[in-house]
Amino acid sequence: MVIENRKLDLGTVLVAKFKKVGYQCTFDGTAYFLADGRGFKSPSAAGSAIMGGIACNGWRFWSVEGAEPV
């Protein structure tokens, strides 16, 4: 599900599936952290890291956890 409200609350968990594997990303107010601890300045950079460096629109790649099945 596309994230339309880009003003995420502190601690918001984002979820995505890529190649049938589920991923999580947590927003800490300034950065987006993957489960392995890597931090990124944008959801797009976090999504790109999961996709092996392929550019992506993070607002479309991720969904807010619980908003809709991924």
N, C-alpha and C positions, 0 to 999 in steps of 0.2 A: 504494500500500500504506500503510495506517495506521501511523504511527510509535507503537509501544507503549512503547518504552523512551525516556523523555524526557530521560535523562541522556546527552546527546550528547558525544562526545569532541571535543576541540579539533581544528578543521580538517575536521570532518564536512561533506560536501557533500550538500545536499538537491537533489532534482530534481522538476520538475513539468511538466505540459503544460497549457496553457490556450489554447483556440481554435486547436489544432493547432500551437502554438509551444512549443518547449522552453525551460525556464528553470532556472537554477541559483542556489543560495543557499548560502553558506558560513558555518558557525558558528565564531566565533573565541574562544569561551569565555564571552563576555558579550553578544554581539550577532549578528544574522543579516544578512549582507551579500549583496545581489544583485550580479550581474556588473557592473552599471553603477556600483557603489561606494556605493549608498545602503544605510544601515544601519538596522536595526529591532530593537526590544527583544524581539520575539517572532516565531515563524514565522507566526503569524496576521496580524500587521501586515505582514510581507513579502508574504504571499500576497494580502492585501487590496490592496497597492500594485500588484501585477501585474494584479489584477482591476479596476483603475480605481476603487478605494475601496469595493467591495462587501465586506461583512463575510464572513469565512470562518474555518473551524477549520483553523489551520495544520498541526495534527498529522494531519489527514486530507488536506489539500491537497498537502503535500510527501511525498516518499518518500526514504529514504536511498539515495544513489547506489549502484547495484550490488545492492541488496536484491531488487528485482523490477522487471521492465519497467513503465514508467509509461504 
